[in-house]
Amino acid sequence: MSRHALSVVIITKNAATQLAECLQSAAFADDILVVDSGSSDGTAALAAQRGARVLQQEWLGFGAQKQFAVEAARHDWVLCLDADERVSTPLRASILAVLAAPQAQAYAMPRCNRFMGRWLRHGEGYPDWSLRLFDRRHARWSDDAVHERVLTDAPVAHLGGDLLHDTAETLAGYLDKQNRYTSMQAEALFKAGKRAGLPQLLLSPLLRFVKFYVLRLGFLDGTPGLVHIVIGCCNSFHKYAKLMALQRGN
């Protein structure tokens, strides 16, 4: 069956231990592009050995780096992946089906997150809808340095099948990453003129817990689900605490 050609784009930095499985799951694509930002662990060589095109680009921030990769792709239809993500067999079938007869220019897919050895199926961990497949003539990545998103004026359709996200990192590594992310978020909010006070500091974590642990049944994911949501609530607290610190420092 004829279909639109597809480019898969992946941004990397020292992802050699994760990239092989990602590339294998994306082997159905017509073009695979890896944009590396100075890896020292053989990531670029591994990608080239697996048949991917490799470009080197100094780090621009998450949104700008992903948009650079999208613009460097060979085809207009792009699927954006992270090195620690895998395209499941049902998701691959859904992607190929819509490329044969697209009904939209942008598609979101459910992302299933593995945390503390368990695939989360509730709360913040699932379905975690992620817009990753789109026609680049109708969508682009935002310029956000962290928590980037795809911007489009086109209607967004949904795909079946999960995008599997398995970082395989330690809990300590995960916490370190969240600390960096909340710092970047606070700095971005401050630069945008946003301000925070006690209501945001206290209510944001509480509302987040109620939404994801109670209303979205996060308690059904056991201890990993509880830990995941509590860390998310702490992230809300830390983000606003860091923003308030920036306010007081200026």
C-alpha positions as CSV (number, residue, x, y, z in Angstrom):
1,M,0.0,0.0,0.0
2,S,1.4,3.4,-0.9
3,R,1.8,5.9,2.0
4,H,3.5,9.1,2.9
5,A,7.2,8.8,3.5
6,L,8.2,9.1,7.2
7,S,11.2,10.6,9.0
8,V,12.0,9.7,12.6
9,V,14.0,12.3,14.4
10,I,15.8,11.8,17.7
11,I,17.9,14.2,19.7
12,T,20.7,12.7,21.8
13,K,23.4,13.4,24.4
14,N,25.3,10.4,25.8
15,A,22.4,7.9,25.1
16,A,24.4,4.9,23.9
17,T,22.9,2.6,26.4
18,Q,19.3,3.4,25.3
19,L,19.5,4.3,21.6
20,A,19.8,0.9,20.0
21,E,16.3,-0.3,21.1
22,C,14.8,3.0,20.1
23,L,16.4,2.8,16.6
24,Q,15.2,-0.8,16.3
25,S,11.6,0.1,17.1
26,A,11.8,2.9,14.5
27,A,13.3,0.7,11.7
28,F,10.0,0.9,9.7
29,A,10.7,4.6,8.9
30,D,12.0,5.8,5.5
31,D,14.5,8.1,7.2
32,I,16.0,8.1,10.7
33,L,17.9,11.2,11.8
34,V,19.9,11.5,15.0
35,V,20.9,15.0,16.1
36,D,23.6,14.7,18.7
37,S,24.9,17.4,20.9
38,G,28.5,16.3,21.6
39,S,28.1,12.8,23.1
40,S,31.3,11.3,24.6
41,D,30.0,7.7,24.9
42,G,29.8,6.6,21.3
43,T,26.2,7.6,20.7
44,A,26.9,9.1,17.3
45,A,28.9,6.0,16.1
46,L,26.3,3.6,17.3
47,A,23.6,5.6,15.5
48,A,25.6,5.5,12.3
49,Q,26.3,1.8,12.6
50,R,22.5,1.2,12.9
51,G,21.9,3.1,9.6
52,A,20.8,6.4,11.0
53,R,21.9,9.8,9.6
54,V,23.8,11.7,12.2
55,L,24.2,15.5,12.6
56,Q,26.1,17.3,15.3
57,Q,24.5,20.4,16.7
58,E,25.4,22.3,19.9
59,W,22.7,22.3,22.5
60,L,20.0,24.8,21.8
61,G,17.4,23.9,24.5
62,F,14.9,21.1,24.2
63,G,12.4,22.9,21.9
64,A,14.9,24.5,19.6
65,Q,16.9,21.3,19.3
66,K,13.9,19.2,18.3
67,Q,12.8,21.8,15.8
68,F,16.3,21.8,14.3
69,A,16.0,18.0,13.9
70,V,12.5,18.4,12.3
71,E,13.8,20.9,9.8
72,A,16.7,18.6,8.9
73,A,14.5,15.6,8.2
74,R,14.1,14.4,4.6
75,H,10.4,14.1,4.7
76,D,7.5,16.3,5.7
77,W,5.9,13.7,7.9
78,V,8.0,13.3,11.1
79,L,7.8,11.2,14.2
80,C,9.8,12.7,17.1
81,L,11.2,10.3,19.6
82,D,13.5,10.5,22.6
83,A,16.3,7.9,22.9
84,D,14.6,6.2,25.9
85,E,11.4,5.7,24.0
86,R,10.2,2.7,21.9
87,V,7.5,2.4,19.3
88,S,5.3,-0.5,20.3
89,T,4.0,-2.9,17.6
90,P,0.4,-1.7,17.9
91,L,1.6,2.0,17.6
92,R,3.7,1.2,14.6
93,A,0.6,-0.3,12.9
94,S,-1.4,2.8,13.7
95,I,1.3,5.1,12.3
96,L,1.5,3.2,9.1
97,A,-2.3,3.2,8.7
98,V,-2.6,6.9,9.1
99,L,0.3,7.6,6.7
100,A,-1.5,5.6,4.1
101,A,-4.6,7.8,4.4
102,P,-4.1,10.8,6.8
103,Q,-7.3,12.3,8.3
104,A,-5.3,15.0,10.2
105,Q,-2.0,16.8,10.1
106,A,-1.0,16.0,13.7
107,Y,-1.4,12.9,15.9
108,A,-1.0,12.4,19.6
109,M,-0.2,9.0,21.0
110,P,-0.6,7.5,24.6
111,R,2.8,7.3,26.3
112,C,3.3,4.6,28.9
113,N,6.0,5.3,31.5
114,R,8.0,2.7,33.3
115,F,8.9,3.8,36.9
116,M,10.6,1.9,39.7
117,G,10.2,-1.3,37.6
118,R,6.5,-0.9,36.9
119,W,4.6,0.2,33.8
120,L,2.3,2.9,35.2
121,R,-1.3,2.7,33.8
122,H,-3.0,5.5,35.8
123,G,-2.4,8.9,37.3
124,E,0.3,11.1,35.7
125,G,2.0,8.0,34.1
126,Y,-0.8,7.1,31.7
127,P,-2.1,7.8,29.1
128,D,0.3,10.9,29.1
129,W,-0.9,11.9,25.6
130,S,2.1,13.1,23.5
131,L,1.8,14.8,20.1
132,R,4.8,13.3,18.2
133,L,3.6,12.5,14.7
134,F,2.9,15.5,12.4
135,D,3.3,17.1,9.0
136,R,5.9,19.7,9.6
137,R,4.2,22.1,7.2
138,H,1.4,22.4,9.8
139,A,3.2,22.1,13.1
140,R,6.5,22.9,14.9
141,W,8.1,22.6,18.3
142,S,7.9,25.5,20.7
143,D,11.1,27.3,21.7
144,D,10.8,26.3,25.3
145,A,14.0,25.3,27.0
146,V,12.2,22.6,29.0
147,H,8.7,21.1,28.8
148,E,8.6,21.9,25.1
149,R,5.5,21.1,23.1
150,V,4.3,20.8,19.5
151,L,2.4,23.9,18.3
152,T,-0.2,23.5,15.6
153,D,-3.4,25.1,14.4
154,A,-4.5,21.9,12.8
155,P,-6.9,19.5,14.6
156,V,-5.1,16.8,16.6
157,A,-6.2,13.2,16.1
158,H,-5.3,10.2,18.4
159,L,-3.4,7.1,17.6
160,G,-3.8,3.6,19.0
161,G,-0.9,1.8,20.6
162,D,1.5,2.9,23.2
163,L,4.8,4.9,23.0
164,L,6.9,3.1,25.6
165,H,9.0,5.3,27.8
166,D,11.6,3.4,29.8
167,T,14.5,5.6,31.2
168,A,16.1,2.7,33.1
169,E,17.6,5.3,35.4
170,T,18.0,5.1,39.1
171,L,15.6,7.0,41.4
172,A,18.5,9.2,42.4
173,G,19.2,10.0,38.8
174,Y,15.5,10.8,38.2
175,L,15.4,13.1,41.2
176,D,18.5,14.9,39.9
177,K,16.9,15.4,36.5
178,Q,13.7,16.8,38.1
179,N,15.7,19.2,40.1
180,R,17.3,20.6,37.0
181,Y,14.0,20.8,35.2
182,T,12.3,22.7,38.0
183,S,15.2,25.2,38.0
184,M,14.8,25.7,34.2
185,Q,11.0,26.1,34.6
186,A,11.4,28.7,37.3
187,E,13.9,30.7,35.3
188,A,11.6,30.5,32.2
189,L,8.6,31.7,34.2
190,F,10.7,34.5,35.7
191,K,11.9,35.7,32.3
192,A,8.3,35.7,31.1
193,G,7.3,38.0,33.9
194,K,5.4,35.4,35.9
195,R,5.3,35.7,39.7
196,A,4.3,33.3,42.5
197,G,3.1,33.6,46.0
198,L,1.9,31.4,48.8
199,P,-1.3,30.3,47.0
200,Q,0.7,28.7,44.1
201,L,3.3,27.3,46.5
202,L,0.7,25.5,48.7
203,L,-2.2,24.8,46.5
204,S,-0.5,23.6,43.3
205,P,1.0,20.4,44.9
206,L,-2.3,19.7,46.7
207,L,-4.4,20.0,43.6
208,R,-2.0,18.0,41.6
209,F,-2.2,15.1,44.1
210,V,-6.0,15.1,44.2
211,K,-6.2,15.2,40.4
212,F,-3.7,12.4,39.6
213,Y,-3.7,10.2,42.7
214,V,-7.4,10.3,43.5
215,L,-9.4,11.3,40.4
216,R,-7.2,9.6,37.9
217,L,-6.7,6.5,40.1
218,G,-3.0,6.8,40.6
219,F,-3.4,4.7,43.7
220,L,-4.0,1.6,41.5
221,D,-0.3,1.7,40.5
222,G,0.9,0.8,43.9
223,T,4.0,2.1,45.6
224,P,5.6,3.2,42.3
225,G,2.5,5.2,41.4
226,L,2.5,6.9,44.8
227,V,6.2,7.8,44.6
228,H,5.8,9.1,41.0
229,I,2.9,11.4,42.0
230,V,4.5,12.6,45.2
231,I,7.7,13.6,43.2
232,G,5.4,15.4,40.8
233,C,3.8,17.3,43.6
234,C,7.2,18.2,45.0
235,N,8.2,19.4,41.6
236,S,5.3,21.9,41.7
237,F,6.4,23.1,45.1
238,H,10.0,23.4,44.1
239,K,9.2,25.2,40.9
240,Y,7.3,27.9,42.7
241,A,9.7,28.1,45.6
242,K,12.6,28.7,43.1
243,L,10.5,31.3,41.3
244,M,9.9,33.1,44.6
245,A,13.6,32.9,45.3
246,L,14.3,34.6,42.0
247,Q,11.7,37.3,42.8
248,R,13.4,38.0,46.2
249,G,16.8,38.1,44.6
250,N,15.7,40.8,42.3
